Amino acid sequence: MEISVVSTRPFTDQKPGTSGVRKQVSRFRKPHYLENFVQSIFDSQKALAGAELILGGDGRFFNREAVQIILRMAMANQVRKVTVGCGGILSTPAASHLIRTRRAGGGIVLSASHNPGGPKGDFGIKFNVANGGPAPESVTSAIHAASLEITHYRIARAPHVDIDHVGHQKLGEMEVEVVDPVTDYANLMESLFDFAAMRALVGSGGFSMRFDAMHAVTGPYAIQILEERLGAAPGTVMRKEPLADFGGRHPDPNLSHARELGELMFGRDAPDFGAASDGDGDRNMILGRGFFVSPSDSLAVMAANAHLIPAYRDGLKGVARSMPTSQAIDAVAEALGIPCYETPTGWKFFGNLLDDGRITLCGEESFGTSSDHVREKDGLWAVLFWLNLIAARGQPVTEIVRDHWQRFGRHYYTRHDFEEIESERAEALMDRLRAALPSLPGQQFGALQVRAADDFSYSDPVDGSVSSGQGLRILFEDGARIVFRLSGTGTHGATLRVYLERHETRPDQLDEDTQAALAPLIELAEEIADIRNQTGKDAPDVIT
């Protein structure tokens, strides 16, 4: 089979962020753009030659075309075998599981997560290493360096590969195995949780639930697990068919983009349990009847009750959270007498801790939680954890969370997103804040006194690597916090994220409105950062 060596020039915008490269579809469809990045993976990761590669994505627009290009490039770069999900579909946690169980050299995941899809939407690509997790900074830096030096890429002149039927094929000397994307993952879930108890709960006649797949990748997974294996009523899974444009909406599991689910859960005849996942299946939203569970609280409740779940009945080795995530999990870790690690944002930072056996559960405030069963966030895993917990405790979601608050106090927490700010203005705001940090400790703002202020830096306890510039923190004497951080997950301008948190232990103050409870901190964040003048925005675009 003929191999073409195609001359090309570097693109300067292929530096991977926390989850690879995300751009508009139109950018990825420019001649050589996708090919350059894929060749940079092969050039920098020499061990892929002669190894197995896992390949799949969330089914968004351009997914199928990208799979065909990558298959032909893998063959031209001497990859021994590519295992691809049927139809080009693999949820991100399912891809991580396949990499680990097949001892593959790595995987290429095609997704822009919760970003919109369609011809005018976004596309993304990232490389996962042999442990199943996102590439660490040493690997992404090598890929980026290769992308800046590239002069040519290799691609086979080959016919279209049938990715719509399970089975084995040959592409030249390379084996292509098309696999059912769901079954292996569903079997993993059944090994972790008490499916018998959940079947009894779901089939009791006194319990109802809905899951919003958001026309994204988890539709087929949720159908098999929730409706077929657990016996939930047909129709439990909403928007179950994966669509290239996610039905014209952001596949983002929050109350804005999963509004039908939200209306159901806060309506007159609400189901007992509601949940949603995102584009590639790694995020989750948990709801009770008339009740939203914040991702930070969800992680803390999971840790406090992990002993009730079969896979974790022997206890947790430790836990970890990203720095902006609320400190609710810290309180649980202290009570359990286990370590709690604070890392930068980005799931790759949990990988070393998981591989070294230091932690069992981890999570981020951006609707991501998981455990040591894979090396990615896992949306359906979180949903099943909560279902198992409801079955084990015999309580609804609301009671479980309120009981948790009574025991540990409530960490009132919110995130305000100011989206699509001109990059220069966003950077100027952060530079101005960074310069002011040394003068803040000791200052009094109303009832709040600043204890410390810094630009968060993380020293990895496993390999000693240091990640600096990870977010600006203002810490107060009473434990309250304000964190400012620029997000790298969007494709238009910059997103300023402001995280606000305070801890409340008074029993009669645990059921306040979150925004009202945090109003003094919200006002102070505006005062310190001068957000309106610096960004031109009068209010956040999204509040979670």
HELIX and SHEET records of a PDB file:
HELIX    1   1 VAL A   25  PHE A   28  1                                   4    
HELIX    2   2 TYR A   33  SER A   44  1                                  12    
HELIX    3   3 LYS A   46  LEU A   48  5                                   3    
HELIX    4   4 ASN A   63  ALA A   76  1                                  14    
HELIX    5   5 THR A   92  THR A  101  1                                  10    
HELIX    6   6 GLU A  137  GLU A  149  1                                  13    
HELIX    7   7 THR A  183  LEU A  192  1                                  10    
HELIX    8   8 PHE A  195  VAL A  202  1                                   8    
HELIX    9   9 THR A  218  ALA A  222  1                                   5    
HELIX   10  10 ILE A  223  ARG A  229  3                                   7    
HELIX   11  11 PHE A  246  GLY A  248  5                                   3    
HELIX   12  12 ARG A  259  MET A  265  1                                   7    
HELIX   13  13 PRO A  295  ASN A  305  1                                  11    
HELIX   14  14 ALA A  306  LEU A  308  5                                   3    
HELIX   15  15 PRO A  310  TYR A  312  5                                   3    
HELIX   16  16 ALA A  328  LEU A  336  1                                   9    
HELIX   17  17 LYS A  348  ASP A  355  1                                   8    
HELIX   18  18 GLY A  379  ARG A  393  1                                  15    
HELIX   19  19 VAL A  397  PHE A  408  1                                  12    
HELIX   20  20 SER A  423  ALA A  436  1                                  14    
HELIX   21  21 LEU A  437  SER A  439  5                                   3    
HELIX   22  22 PRO A  507  GLN A  509  5                                   3    
HELIX   23  23 THR A  514  ALA A  517  1                                   4    
HELIX   24  24 ALA A  519  ALA A  529  1                                  11    
HELIX   25  25 ILE A  531  THR A  535  1                                   5    
SHEET    1   A 2 ILE A   3  SER A   7  0                                        
SHEET    2   A 2 HIS A 152  ALA A 156 -1                                        
SHEET    1   B 7 VAL A  21  GLN A  24  0                                        
SHEET    2   B 7 ASP A 122  ASN A 128 -1                                        
SHEET    3   B 7 GLY A 106  LEU A 110 -1                                        
SHEET    4   B 7 GLU A  52  GLY A  57  1                                        
SHEET    5   B 7 LYS A  81  ILE A  89  1                                        
SHEET    6   B 7 MET A 174  VAL A 179  1                                        
SHEET    7   B 7 GLY A 167  LEU A 171 -1                                        
SHEET    1   C 5 VAL A 237  MET A 238  0                                        
SHEET    2   C 5 MET A 209  ASP A 212  1                                        
SHEET    3   C 5 PHE A 273  SER A 277  1                                        
SHEET    4   C 5 ASN A 284  GLY A 288 -1                                        
SHEET    5   C 5 PHE A 291  VAL A 293 -1                                        
SHEET    1   D 4 CYS A 340  THR A 343  0                                        
SHEET    2   D 4 VAL A 319  SER A 322  1                                        
SHEET    3   D 4 LEU A 361  GLU A 364  1                                        
SHEET    4   D 4 GLY A 368  SER A 371 -1                                        
SHEET    1   E 7 GLN A 444  PHE A 445  0                                        
SHEET    2   E 7 LEU A 448  ASP A 455 -1                                        
SHEET    3   E 7 LEU A 472  PHE A 476 -1                                        
SHEET    4   E 7 ARG A 481  SER A 487 -1                                        
SHEET    5   E 7 ALA A 494  GLU A 504 -1                                        
SHEET    6   E 7 ARG A 410  ILE A 421 -1                                        
SHEET    7   E 7 VAL A 542  ILE A 543 -1                                        
SHEET    1   F 2 TYR A 458  SER A 459  0                                        
SHEET    2   F 2 VAL A 466  SER A 467 -1                                        
END                                                                             
